[in-house]
């Protein structure tokens, strides 16, 4: 999980695999495996990249 999450940069779009109702979030920061994502239905969430593998989204709509 860490390997893929390490590639996430601010501005990228992601989904949380266990929380699909949060919608598509935008990565705000990725520092030391702690990824801050702004989700439309949940707000800003800090995610431990060692525990959760975020799913990158390439297109919305």
Biopython code that builds the backbone (N, CA, C, O; Angstrom):
import numpy as np
from Bio.PDB.StructureBuilder import StructureBuilder

atoms = [
    (1, "UNK", "N", (0.813, -1.193, 0.000)),
    (1, "UNK", "CA", (0.000, 0.000, 0.000)),
    (1, "UNK", "C", (0.857, 1.257, 0.000)),
    (1, "UNK", "O", (0.572, 2.205, -0.732)),
    (2, "UNK", "N", (1.891, 1.270, 0.806)),
    (2, "UNK", "CA", (2.726, 2.466, 0.920)),
    (2, "UNK", "C", (3.296, 2.878, -0.436)),
    (2, "UNK", "O", (3.387, 4.069, -0.731)),
    (3, "UNK", "N", (3.680, 1.903, -1.263)),
    (3, "UNK", "CA", (4.326, 2.217, -2.526)),
    (3, "UNK", "C", (3.424, 3.045, -3.434)),
    (3, "UNK", "O", (3.861, 4.048, -3.998)),
    (4, "UNK", "N", (2.175, 2.633, -3.576)),
    (4, "UNK", "CA", (1.248, 3.370, -4.431)),
    (4, "UNK", "C", (0.862, 4.705, -3.817)),
    (4, "UNK", "O", (0.764, 5.710, -4.521)),
    (5, "UNK", "N", (0.644, 4.722, -2.511)),
    (5, "UNK", "CA", (0.295, 5.971, -1.846)),
    (5, "UNK", "C", (1.432, 6.980, -1.914)),
    (5, "UNK", "O", (1.187, 8.186, -1.923)),
    (6, "UNK", "N", (2.673, 6.503, -1.962)),
    (6, "UNK", "CA", (3.823, 7.406, -2.015)),
    (6, "UNK", "C", (3.824, 8.233, -3.304)),
    (6, "UNK", "O", (4.441, 9.297, -3.355)),
    (7, "UNK", "N", (3.141, 7.753, -4.336)),
    (7, "UNK", "CA", (3.096, 8.463, -5.616)),
    (7, "UNK", "C", (2.039, 9.562, -5.640)),
    (7, "UNK", "O", (2.005, 10.365, -6.573)),
    (8, "UNK", "N", (1.178, 9.607, -4.627)),
    (8, "UNK", "CA", (0.101, 10.602, -4.605)),
    (8, "UNK", "C", (0.669, 11.989, -4.313)),
    (8, "UNK", "O", (1.476, 12.174, -3.402)),
    (9, "UNK", "N", (0.225, 12.950, -5.107)),
    (9, "UNK", "CA", (0.668, 14.334, -4.961)),
    (9, "UNK", "C", (-0.547, 15.243, -4.824)),
    (9, "UNK", "O", (-1.651, 14.874, -5.224)),
    (10, "UNK", "N", (-0.343, 16.440, -4.256)),
    (10, "UNK", "CA", (-1.458, 17.382, -4.149)),
    (10, "UNK", "C", (-2.124, 17.625, -5.500)),
    (10, "UNK", "O", (-1.463, 17.788, -6.525)),
    (11, "UNK", "N", (-3.450, 17.644, -5.465)),
    (11, "UNK", "CA", (-4.235, 17.861, -6.672)),
    (11, "UNK", "C", (-4.766, 16.586, -7.291)),
    (11, "UNK", "O", (-5.729, 16.631, -8.057)),
    (12, "UNK", "N", (-4.154, 15.432, -6.974)),
    (12, "UNK", "CA", (-4.635, 14.161, -7.519)),
    (12, "UNK", "C", (-5.972, 13.799, -6.887)),
    (12, "UNK", "O", (-6.262, 14.180, -5.753)),
    (13, "UNK", "N", (-6.776, 13.062, -7.633)),
    (13, "UNK", "CA", (-8.093, 12.626, -7.175)),
    (13, "UNK", "C", (-8.033, 11.175, -6.732)),
    (13, "UNK", "O", (-7.412, 10.338, -7.387)),
    (14, "UNK", "N", (-8.693, 10.882, -5.597)),
    (14, "UNK", "CA", (-8.660, 9.528, -5.037)),
    (14, "UNK", "C", (-10.010, 9.156, -4.424)),
    (14, "UNK", "O", (-10.852, 10.011, -4.149)),
    (15, "UNK", "N", (-10.182, 7.857, -4.223)),
    (15, "UNK", "CA", (-11.320, 7.320, -3.468)),
    (15, "UNK", "C", (-10.759, 6.517, -2.303)),
    (15, "UNK", "O", (-9.673, 5.943, -2.390)),
    (16, "UNK", "N", (-11.513, 6.487, -1.222)),
    (16, "UNK", "CA", (-11.169, 5.650, -0.066)),
    (16, "UNK", "C", (-11.888, 4.319, -0.287)),
    (16, "UNK", "O", (-13.110, 4.308, -0.432)),
    (17, "UNK", "N", (-11.164, 3.196, -0.315)),
    (17, "UNK", "CA", (-11.799, 1.914, -0.648)),
    (17, "UNK", "C", (-12.861, 1.455, 0.336)),
    (17, "UNK", "O", (-13.785, 0.742, -0.058)),
    (18, "UNK", "N", (-12.762, 1.840, 1.603)),
    (18, "UNK", "CA", (-13.763, 1.419, 2.585)),
    (18, "UNK", "C", (-14.857, 2.461, 2.809)),
    (18, "UNK", "O", (-15.794, 2.218, 3.570)),
    (19, "UNK", "N", (-14.748, 3.622, 2.152)),
    (19, "UNK", "CA", (-15.721, 4.692, 2.348)),
    (19, "UNK", "C", (-16.178, 5.275, 1.008)),
    (19, "UNK", "O", (-15.946, 6.458, 0.757)),
    (20, "UNK", "N", (-16.810, 4.496, 0.153)),
    (20, "UNK", "CA", (-17.202, 5.009, -1.166)),
    (20, "UNK", "C", (-18.190, 6.170, -1.101)),
    (20, "UNK", "O", (-18.263, 6.980, -2.026)),
    (21, "UNK", "N", (-18.954, 6.252, -0.002)),
    (21, "UNK", "CA", (-19.931, 7.330, 0.134)),
    (21, "UNK", "C", (-19.269, 8.696, 0.367)),
    (21, "UNK", "O", (-19.948, 9.720, 0.299)),
    (22, "UNK", "N", (-17.972, 8.728, 0.639)),
    (22, "UNK", "CA", (-17.257, 9.996, 0.794)),
    (22, "UNK", "C", (-17.059, 10.689, -0.546)),
    (22, "UNK", "O", (-16.792, 11.890, -0.589)),
    (23, "UNK", "N", (-17.187, 9.946, -1.637)),
    (23, "UNK", "CA", (-16.999, 10.518, -2.970)),
    (23, "UNK", "C", (-15.525, 10.575, -3.368)),
    (23, "UNK", "O", (-14.664, 9.972, -2.728)),
    (24, "UNK", "N", (-15.266, 11.313, -4.434)),
    (24, "UNK", "CA", (-13.904, 11.469, -4.952)),
    (24, "UNK", "C", (-13.266, 12.660, -4.246)),
    (24, "UNK", "O", (-13.779, 13.778, -4.292)),
    (25, "UNK", "N", (-12.137, 12.394, -3.591)),
    (25, "UNK", "CA", (-11.449, 13.445, -2.850)),
    (25, "UNK", "C", (-10.209, 13.928, -3.571)),
    (25, "UNK", "O", (-9.664, 13.249, -4.442)),
    (26, "UNK", "N", (-9.779, 15.115, -3.187)),
    (26, "UNK", "CA", (-8.567, 15.695, -3.767)),
    (26, "UNK", "C", (-7.464, 15.681, -2.709)),
    (26, "UNK", "O", (-7.654, 16.143, -1.584)),
    (27, "UNK", "N", (-6.303, 15.139, -3.098)),
    (27, "UNK", "CA", (-5.151, 15.090, -2.198)),
    (27, "UNK", "C", (-4.684, 16.519, -1.919)),
    (27, "UNK", "O", (-4.471, 17.305, -2.843)),
    (28, "UNK", "N", (-4.529, 16.844, -0.634)),
    (28, "UNK", "CA", (-4.041, 18.155, -0.218)),
    (28, "UNK", "C", (-2.547, 18.108, 0.089)),
    (28, "UNK", "O", (-1.806, 19.036, -0.235)),
    (29, "UNK", "N", (-2.109, 17.005, 0.724)),
    (29, "UNK", "CA", (-0.689, 16.832, 1.039)),
    (29, "UNK", "C", (-0.395, 15.358, 1.268)),
    (29, "UNK", "O", (-1.297, 14.562, 1.530)),
    (30, "UNK", "N", (0.880, 15.008, 1.165)),
    (30, "UNK", "CA", (1.344, 13.643, 1.391)),
    (30, "UNK", "C", (2.729, 13.753, 2.022)),
    (30, "UNK", "O", (3.739, 13.873, 1.329)),
    (31, "UNK", "N", (2.753, 13.708, 3.349)),
    (31, "UNK", "CA", (4.001, 13.913, 4.082)),
    (31, "UNK", "C", (4.229, 12.731, 5.008)),
    (31, "UNK", "O", (3.437, 12.470, 5.913)),
    (32, "UNK", "N", (5.313, 12.026, 4.769)),
    (32, "UNK", "CA", (5.671, 10.902, 5.633)),
    (32, "UNK", "C", (4.615, 9.824, 5.712)),
    (32, "UNK", "O", (4.453, 9.196, 6.758)),
    (33, "UNK", "N", (3.895, 9.594, 4.630)),
    (33, "UNK", "CA", (2.867, 8.558, 4.614)),
    (33, "UNK", "C", (1.533, 8.987, 5.204)),
    (33, "UNK", "O", (0.587, 8.200, 5.240)),
    (34, "UNK", "N", (1.449, 10.225, 5.663)),
    (34, "UNK", "CA", (0.174, 10.777, 6.149)),
    (34, "UNK", "C", (-0.396, 11.630, 5.028)),
    (34, "UNK", "O", (0.169, 12.659, 4.657)),
    (35, "UNK", "N", (-1.529, 11.181, 4.497)),
    (35, "UNK", "CA", (-2.123, 11.804, 3.312)),
    (35, "UNK", "C", (-3.378, 12.553, 3.737)),
    (35, "UNK", "O", (-4.309, 11.966, 4.289)),
    (36, "UNK", "N", (-3.393, 13.849, 3.473)),
    (36, "UNK", "CA", (-4.576, 14.657, 3.759)),
    (36, "UNK", "C", (-5.379, 14.768, 2.481)),
    (36, "UNK", "O", (-4.868, 15.195, 1.445)),
    (37, "UNK", "N", (-6.652, 14.376, 2.563)),
    (37, "UNK", "CA", (-7.541, 14.379, 1.404)),
    (37, "UNK", "C", (-8.805, 15.160, 1.767)),
    (37, "UNK", "O", (-9.352, 15.003, 2.859)),
    (38, "UNK", "N", (-9.252, 15.991, 0.850)),
    (38, "UNK", "CA", (-10.498, 16.730, 1.038)),
    (38, "UNK", "C", (-11.596, 16.010, 0.257)),
    (38, "UNK", "O", (-11.634, 16.060, -0.972)),
    (39, "UNK", "N", (-12.489, 15.337, 0.991)),
    (39, "UNK", "CA", (-13.600, 14.604, 0.388)),
    (39, "UNK", "C", (-14.849, 15.473, 0.408)),
    (39, "UNK", "O", (-15.101, 16.157, 1.400)),
    (40, "UNK", "N", (-15.645, 15.462, -0.677)),
    (40, "UNK", "CA", (-16.836, 16.310, -0.727)),
    (40, "UNK", "C", (-17.872, 15.991, 0.342)),
    (40, "UNK", "O", (-18.572, 16.890, 0.808)),
    (41, "UNK", "N", (-17.980, 14.736, 0.736)),
    (41, "UNK", "CA", (-19.003, 14.337, 1.705)),
    (41, "UNK", "C", (-18.467, 14.122, 3.114)),
    (41, "UNK", "O", (-19.244, 13.834, 4.024)),
    (42, "UNK", "N", (-17.148, 14.256, 3.318)),
    (42, "UNK", "CA", (-16.581, 14.001, 4.646)),
    (42, "UNK", "C", (-15.641, 15.108, 5.109)),
    (42, "UNK", "O", (-15.248, 15.131, 6.276)),
    (43, "UNK", "N", (-15.278, 16.012, 4.229)),
    (43, "UNK", "CA", (-14.348, 17.076, 4.589)),
    (43, "UNK", "C", (-12.904, 16.593, 4.527)),
    (43, "UNK", "O", (-12.596, 15.591, 3.881)),
    (44, "UNK", "N", (-12.021, 17.324, 5.214)),
    (44, "UNK", "CA", (-10.599, 16.972, 5.218)),
    (44, "UNK", "C", (-10.347, 15.824, 6.171)),
    (44, "UNK", "O", (-10.703, 15.875, 7.349)),
    (45, "UNK", "N", (-9.721, 14.780, 5.634)),
    (45, "UNK", "CA", (-9.414, 13.582, 6.409)),
    (45, "UNK", "C", (-7.921, 13.296, 6.257)),
    (45, "UNK", "O", (-7.381, 13.359, 5.152)),
    (46, "UNK", "N", (-7.257, 12.983, 7.371)),
    (46, "UNK", "CA", (-5.850, 12.568, 7.328)),
    (46, "UNK", "C", (-5.834, 11.048, 7.373)),
    (46, "UNK", "O", (-6.394, 10.435, 8.282)),
    (47, "UNK", "N", (-5.183, 10.446, 6.377)),
    (47, "UNK", "CA", (-5.179, 8.991, 6.217)),
    (47, "UNK", "C", (-3.772, 8.458, 6.407)),
    (47, "UNK", "O", (-2.808, 9.013, 5.879)),
    (48, "UNK", "N", (-3.661, 7.373, 7.170)),
    (48, "UNK", "CA", (-2.390, 6.686, 7.350)),
    (48, "UNK", "C", (-2.173, 5.787, 6.135)),
    (48, "UNK", "O", (-2.847, 4.770, 5.975)),
    (49, "UNK", "N", (-1.240, 6.167, 5.294)),
    (49, "UNK", "CA", (-0.990, 5.432, 4.059)),
    (49, "UNK", "C", (-0.494, 4.017, 4.265)),
    (49, "UNK", "O", (-0.548, 3.211, 3.337)),
    (50, "UNK", "N", (-0.008, 3.687, 5.467)),
    (50, "UNK", "CA", (0.430, 2.325, 5.762)),
    (50, "UNK", "C", (-0.758, 1.409, 6.026)),
    (50, "UNK", "O", (-0.628, 0.187, 5.953)),
    (51, "UNK", "N", (-1.913, 1.990, 6.333)),
    (51, "UNK", "CA", (-3.103, 1.195, 6.658)),
    (51, "UNK", "C", (-4.147, 1.172, 5.551)),
    (51, "UNK", "O", (-4.897, 0.205, 5.418)),
    (52, "UNK", "N", (-4.194, 2.233, 4.760)),
    (52, "UNK", "CA", (-5.241, 2.356, 3.730)),
    (52, "UNK", "C", (-4.600, 2.648, 2.383)),
    (52, "UNK", "O", (-3.833, 3.601, 2.248)),
    (53, "UNK", "N", (-4.914, 1.831, 1.390)),
    (53, "UNK", "CA", (-4.446, 2.062, 0.029)),
    (53, "UNK", "C", (-5.509, 2.841, -0.740)),
    (53, "UNK", "O", (-6.534, 2.286, -1.138)),
    (54, "UNK", "N", (-5.258, 4.115, -0.941)),
    (54, "UNK", "CA", (-6.213, 4.934, -1.677)),
    (54, "UNK", "C", (-6.221, 4.551, -3.154)),
    (54, "UNK", "O", (-5.211, 4.096, -3.691)),
    (55, "UNK", "N", (-7.348, 4.736, -3.794)),
    (55, "UNK", "CA", (-7.516, 4.374, -5.206)),
    (55, "UNK", "C", (-7.497, 5.660, -6.031)),
    (55, "UNK", "O", (-8.355, 6.530, -5.873)),
    (56, "UNK", "N", (-6.512, 5.761, -6.904)),
    (56, "UNK", "CA", (-6.417, 6.961, -7.721)),
    (56, "UNK", "C", (-7.530, 6.967, -8.760)),
    (56, "UNK", "O", (-7.843, 5.937, -9.356)),
    (57, "UNK", "N", (-8.131, 8.155, -8.972)),
    (57, "UNK", "CA", (-9.204, 8.344, -9.931)),
    (57, "UNK", "C", (-8.665, 9.220, -11.047)),
    (57, "UNK", "O", (-8.087, 10.276, -10.789)),
    (58, "UNK", "N", (-8.852, 8.786, -12.287)),
    (58, "UNK", "CA", (-8.308, 9.517, -13.426)),
    (58, "UNK", "C", (-9.334, 10.405, -14.082)),
    (58, "UNK", "O", (-8.979, 11.409, -14.700)),
    (59, "UNK", "N", (-10.610, 10.053, -13.960)),
    (59, "UNK", "CA", (-11.681, 10.866, -14.550)),
    (59, "UNK", "C", (-12.864, 10.868, -13.599)),
    (59, "UNK", "O", (-13.126, 9.875, -12.920)),
    (60, "UNK", "N", (-13.569, 11.972, -13.551)),
    (60, "UNK", "CA", (-14.800, 12.019, -12.761)),
    (60, "UNK", "C", (-15.956, 12.240, -13.701)),
    (60, "UNK", "O", (-15.786, 12.739, -14.814)),
    (61, "UNK", "N", (-17.125, 11.868, -13.250)),
    (61, "UNK", "CA", (-18.283, 12.130, -14.079)),
    (61, "UNK", "C", (-19.143, 10.988, -14.315)),
    (61, "UNK", "O", (-20.154, 11.109, -15.007)),
]
sb = StructureBuilder()
sb.init_structure("model")
sb.init_model(0)
sb.init_chain("A")
sb.init_seg("    ")
for serial, (resi, resn, name, xyz) in enumerate(atoms, 1):
    if name == "N":
        sb.init_residue(resn, " ", resi, " ")
    sb.init_atom(name, np.array(xyz, "f"), 0.0, 1.0, " ", f" {name:<3s}", serial, name[0])
structure = sb.get_structure()
